[in-house]
Amino acid sequence: MGRSRRPRRAVATIHARTNLVVVDVVVTDSKKNPVHGLQKSDFTLMEDGKLQVVRSFEEHSSSPAAEQIESAPEAACRPVHQQVGSPANGPVNVLLLDYLNTPVASQPYARRQLLEFLDKAPAGTRMPSSA
């Protein structure tokens, strides 16, 4: 029984690489007060004298406006470790403790340091966690 073999088609693969460069900027007025509500178009980004395209832009604030704060009922559906009253937008701090590679004798100290850090975090700090 002779089965005819179909020739395999070559699959084209495109490899691409890109880097996202984060440029944090703080804009203040003449009295050193933060300026809010700026848009991407308000900025010009240059590298080595060449204009760069700003592909992503977002404002972060350490003192969120009242409308950015989640209400308690919406947040109550989530686990306790996700803070009620955290800003709806703003930076997210991610903490990772590597218990797998941390010597057992050092783990209690690491845990105490983590809890101390969390106790001192400013109100509204977004810090998701996972166990």
Backbone as a ProteinNet text record, in pm:
[ID]
protein_1_A
[PRIMARY]
MGRSRRPRRAVATIHARTNLVVVDVVVTDSKKNPVHGLQKSDFTLMEDGKLQVVRSFEEHSSSPAAEQIESAPEAACRPVHQQVGSPANGPVNVLLLDYLNTPVASQPYARRQLLEFLDKAPAGTRMPSSA
[TERTIARY]
83.7	0	88.1	79.7	160.4	79.6	120.5	54.3	131.9	59.8	129.4	156.2	273.6	310.5	292.1	231.3	215	339.8	389.1	506	465.2	549.1	522.2	551.5	461.9	481.9	569.9	658.6	741.2	654.8	668.9	594.6	684.5	634.7	712.2	704.6	817.1	823.8	889.5	822.6	877.2	919.8	1043.9	1095.3	1109.7	1056.1	1066.9	1105	1173.8	1215	1195.6	1147.4	1129.8	1156.5	1194	1216.5	1120.9	1060.7	978.2	1064.2	1088.6	1169.5	1074.9	1081.8	996.6	1072.7	1011.5	1070.8	974.1	1010.1	926.8	958.8	854.3	870.6	781	832.4	752.9	750.5	630.4	615.3	557.4	626.6	579.7	568.5	484.6	472.3	579.4	573.1	675.3	675.9	565.9	558	583.6	636.6	672.4	550.6	433.1	312.5	305.3	264.1	253	150.5	181.5	90.2	21	-111.8	-189.3	-260.1	-305.6	-387	-308.7	-178.1	-99.4	-126.1	-108.7	-130.5	1.9	1.8	120.2	171.9	81.2	118.7	187.8	183.9	251.4	401.2	449.5	589.1	659	788	875.3	986.3	1009.2	1111.6	1221.2	1343.8	1458.2	1562.2	1628.2	1740.1	1851.2	1966.7	2079.9	2039.6	1957	1915.5	1806.8	1758.1	1654.9	1521.2	1417.7	1282.9	1238.6	1184	1133.8	981.3	917.4	771.7	733.9	642.4	589.3	471.1	487.2	383.9	281.2	322.1	233.6	252	143.7	151	43.1	80.4	-19.7	27.6	-67.6	-37.8	-56.3	35.5	26.1	29.1	-38.9	-44.5	-38.5	33.4	40	-79.3	-151.5	-272.5	-386.7	-448.8	-551.1	-673.9	-735.3	-861	-969.2	-1069.5	-1175.2	-1240.8	-1255.9	-1323.5	-1237.3	-1107.9	-1021.2	-1020.1	-1076.9	-1076.7	-1192.6	-1163.2	-1268.2	-1357.7	-1483.2	-1572.2	-1554.6	-1583.9	-1565.8	-1646.8	-1773.8	-1847.4	-1781.9	-1725.6	-1660.4	-1535.7	-1461.4	-1336.9	-1361.9	-1479	-1506	-1513.3	-1532.8	-1542.4	-1405.6	-1299.7	-1165.8	-1102.1	-993.1	-924.9	-878.7	-861.9	-826.7	-694.7	-599.4	-468	-469.8	-580.8	-592.3	-666	-599	-648.9	-777.8	-869.4	-989.5	-947.2	-998.2	-966.9	-836.7	-789.8	-666.9	-700.2	-603.6	-632.2	-666.8	-762.6	-802.4	-695	-616.5	-501.9	-385.8	-270.7	-151.8	-53.5	64.2	164.1	123.4	164.3	141.8	278.3	293.6	417.8	405.3	500	497.4	611.5	579.7	680.5	688.5	808.1	827.9	926.3	884	974.5	1003.8	1129.2	1171.7	1200.4	1096.9	1115.1	1186	1179	1244.3	1395.5	1452.1	1596.6	1645.8	1555	1593.5	1614.8	1730.4	1753.6	1643.2	1602.8	1493.3	1519.6	1643.2	1676.9	1656.7	1661.2	1645.6	1501.1	1412.8	1276	1197.1	1208.4	1134.1	1176.4	1307	1355.3	1300.2	1302.3	1250.2	1102	1028.2	884.9	862.2	938.6	924.8	955.1	1059.6	1095.4	985.6	926.2	817.2	698	660.7	546.5	573.5	696.2	732.1	721.4	768.2	758.9	612.8	528.9	387.3	317	354.1	294.1	327.9	443.3	486.8	446.2	386.6	346.4	240	249.9	150	10	-88.2	-227.8	-257.5	-327.6	-364.6	-262.7	-152.4	-50.7	-107.2	-100.2	-149.6	-39.2	-65.7	33.8	-33.7	-54.8	-114.7	-18.8	-73.9	12.8	-46.6	35.5	-6.7	70.1	5.6	73.4	94.8
-117.6	0	123.8	195.1	315.7	437.3	498.8	622.3	740.8	833.6	951.4	1047.2	1096.9	1192.1	1333.2	1411.6	1552.6	1627.5	1712.7	1790.4	1886.8	1896.2	1989.1	2131.2	2218.2	2358.5	2420.5	2504.8	2577.5	2681.9	2689.6	2786.6	2907.1	3021	3143.2	3185.1	3213.6	3259.7	3397	3488	3622.9	3643.3	3678.5	3708.9	3860.1	3915.5	4059.5	4083.2	4191.4	4225.4	4374.9	4410.3	4551.8	4572.3	4689.6	4725.5	4836.3	4822.4	4928.5	5001.3	5125.6	5206.8	5293.9	5281.9	5360.6	5485.8	5599.3	5727.5	5793.1	5791.2	5855.6	6003.9	6085.7	6230.9	6289.5	6387.7	6463.5	6607.7	6658.9	6795.6	6878.9	6990.4	7079.8	7221.5	7299.1	7439.9	7520.8	7653	7737.9	7731.7	7681.5	7667.8	7524.4	7443	7303.4	7213.3	7255.3	7172.7	7085.2	6959.8	6872.4	6925.9	6909.1	6949.1	6821.7	6821.6	6704	6730.3	6623.5	6634.3	6653.6	6632.5	6646.2	6528.2	6551.9	6448.8	6411.9	6302.6	6257.7	6367.9	6441.4	6546.3	6665	6671.6	6779.5	6755	6639.7	6602.2	6577.9	6604.5	6570.8	6484.9	6369.4	6277.6	6266.5	6294.6	6291.1	6192.3	6122.8	6037.3	6062.1	6102.1	6135.8	6235.2	6331.4	6434.8	6392.4	6270	6219.6	6209.3	6258.3	6252.7	6107.4	6072.7	5937.9	5942.3	5835.3	5826.3	5776.5	5847.4	5804.4	5712.8	5584.2	5485.7	5464.5	5489.9	5467.4	5582.8	5626.8	5740	5722.3	5737.9	5733.5	5817.1	5879.6	5962.2	5879.9	5898.1	5833.1	5940.8	5914.3	6012.4	5941.1	5998.7	5938.2	5978.3	6081.6	6123.1	6125	6009.2	5998.8	6082.9	6126.5	6200.6	6107.7	6163.9	6084	5988	6028.8	5940.9	5820.5	5823	5711.8	5604.2	5633.7	5538.1	5441.1	5312.3	5210.7	5218.5	5190.5	5187.1	5054.7	5052.9	4933.7	4813.7	4830	4712.8	4644.4	4723.6	4664.7	4588.4	4642.9	4580.6	4463.2	4457.6	4352.7	4214.2	4206.7	4077.9	4012.6	4085.9	4034.6	3991.7	3914.8	3870	3988.3	3962	4064.6	4133.1	4059.2	4117.9	4227.6	4244.1	4354.4	4466.9	4575.9	4681.5	4744.6	4769.2	4846.4	4992.1	5066.2	5207.5	5236.6	5143.1	5168.7	5242.2	5316.8	5392.8	5301.8	5342.7	5263.2	5266.5	5373.3	5375.1	5434.3	5397.9	5441.4	5327.3	5350	5244.4	5126.5	5009.8	4887.1	4837.5	4815.1	4763.6	4613.1	4540.1	4394.3	4349.3	4272.6	4217.5	4067.7	4018.7	3876.1	3825.8	3729.3	3662.9	3524.2	3495.3	3367.7	3270.5	3205.2	3109.2	2982.6	2953.3	2833.3	2842.6	2960.1	2977.2	3051.6	3086.2	3153	3046.3	3047.4	2946.7	2951.4	2836.2	2824.6	2912.2	2917.7	2997.4	3147	3192.9	3335.2	3374.3	3277.8	3307.7	3385.8	3353.8	3435	3582.6	3608	3745.3	3814.8	3746.7	3804.4	3837.7	3749.8	3773.1	3894.1	3904.7	4020.3	4150.9	4149.9	4268.9	4305.8	4205.4	4230	4292.5	4236.4	4290	4432.2	4459.7	4594.8	4691.6	4647.7	4730.9	4758.5	4656.5	4673	4765.4	4757.2	4845.3	4991.4	5017.3	5154.8	5207	5123.7	5166	5274.9	5378.1	5486.3	5433.1	5497.4	5458.7	5465.3	5365.7	5363.2	5297.7	5248.8	5183	5052.9	5035.9	4911.7	4809.9	4696.1	4592.8	4455.4	4403.3	4270.5	4167	4059.6	3954.2	3819.2	3719.5	3582.7	3490.4	3388.3	3293.1	3162.8
0	0	0	-100.6	-108.1	-68	37.9	83	28	-26.6	-78.2	37.7	41.1	145.7	92.3	175.3	140	186.3	103.8	147.3	259.1	359.6	470.3	425.9	463.8	432.7	540.3	498.8	594.1	664.8	794.3	872.1	895.5	855.9	875.4	1022	1081.5	1219	1221	1283.6	1294.8	1439.1	1457.8	1590.3	1601.3	1707.4	1729.4	1874.4	1896.5	2031.6	2050.8	2167.1	2198.8	2346.6	2381.6	2521.2	2559.8	2674.5	2728.7	2830.5	2805.7	2896.2	2977.2	3108.4	3196.2	3237.2	3213.6	3251.7	3350.2	3477.4	3578.6	3582.5	3586.6	3585.7	3693.9	3764.6	3860.8	3811.9	3789.1	3740.4	3853.6	3884.4	3989.9	3935.8	4002.9	3966.3	4039.8	4029.3	4090.2	4242.7	4302	4447.9	4493.2	4403.2	4431.3	4453.9	4405.9	4412.8	4288.4	4303	4185.4	4085.8	3958.6	3851.5	3802.6	3803.4	3762.8	3630.2	3568.5	3448	3319.9	3324.9	3202.9	3109.6	2981.3	2879.8	2814.1	2742.9	2669.2	2576.9	2516.7	2421.8	2489.6	2622.1	2695	2710.8	2667.6	2687.3	2554.3	2554	2441.7	2498.3	2439.9	2487.3	2381.6	2424.6	2333.5	2387.2	2296.7	2332.7	2231.5	2280.6	2193.8	2085.3	2123	2028.8	1931.2	1944.2	1852.1	1925.2	1859.3	1914.4	1928.7	2044.9	2070	2082.2	2043.7	2052.1	2191.5	2256.2	2385.4	2355	2380.4	2345.1	2456.8	2578.7	2692.5	2789.8	2850.4	2941.6	3046.3	3173.1	3279.7	3396.6	3462.4	3578.5	3704.7	3798.1	3928.7	4035.1	4144.7	4251.8	4385.5	4479.3	4612.2	4696.9	4656.4	4726.9	4626.7	4604.5	4499.6	4528.4	4421.1	4433.2	4485.4	4545.1	4607.3	4509.4	4383	4286.7	4248.4	4279.9	4245.9	4354.3	4470.7	4581.3	4563.5	4575.8	4565.7	4688.5	4669.3	4784	4856.3	4982.5	5064.7	5013.7	4970.6	4922.7	4802.7	4708.8	4592.3	4634	4727.4	4770.4	4864.4	4929.1	5027.7	4965.5	4835.3	4767.5	4747.2	4771.2	4748.2	4879.3	4870.9	4993.2	5078.2	5207.7	5303.9	5269.5	5210.2	5185	5079.1	5008.1	4912.9	4984.1	5006.4	5092.5	5041.8	5135.9	5106.8	5102.8	5006.5	4998.7	4926.5	4846.5	4771.2	4642.4	4588.6	4466.8	4350.7	4269.5	4153.7	4045.4	4040.2	3950.2	4027.4	3990.6	4061.9	4063.5	4116	4113.4	4199.6	4157.7	4234.1	4279.3	4407.7	4462.3	4477	4424.8	4432.5	4520.7	4622.2	4712.1	4689.4	4682.4	4662.1	4765.5	4842.2	4936.4	4881.3	4864.1	4807.8	4921.4	4969.8	5079.1	5033.1	4905.9	4855.1	4870.7	4841.7	4847.1	4970.6	5060.6	5184.5	5291	5356.3	5461	5566	5613.6	5710.5	5832.5	5878.5	5996.7	5972.2	5846.4	5813.8	5784.4	5765.3	5725.9	5831.4	5960.1	6058.1	6056.4	6041.3	6035.5	5910.6	5797.7	5673.8	5688.7	5751.9	5773	5862.7	5970.6	6060.2	5985.9	5903.5	5827.6	5728.6	5666.1	5572.1	5643.4	5756.6	5831.6	5879.2	5920.1	5962.4	5844.1	5728.2	5607.7	5573.4	5578.6	5545	5644.1	5771.7	5873.1	5847.6	5787.2	5763	5625	5541.8	5407.4	5418	5335.9	5340.3	5310.7	5369.8	5345.6	5197	5145.7	5005	4915.4	4971.2	4890.5	4835.8	4703.3	4642.6	4646.1	4708.9	4721.3	4713.2	4591.7	4582.2	4638.6	4688.7	4741.4	4708.5	4717.6	4689.6	4780.5	4825.9	4913.3	4840.1
[MASK]
+++++++++++++++++++++++++++++++++++++++++++++++++++++++++++++++++++++++++++++++++++++++++++++++++++++++++++++++++++++++++++++++++++

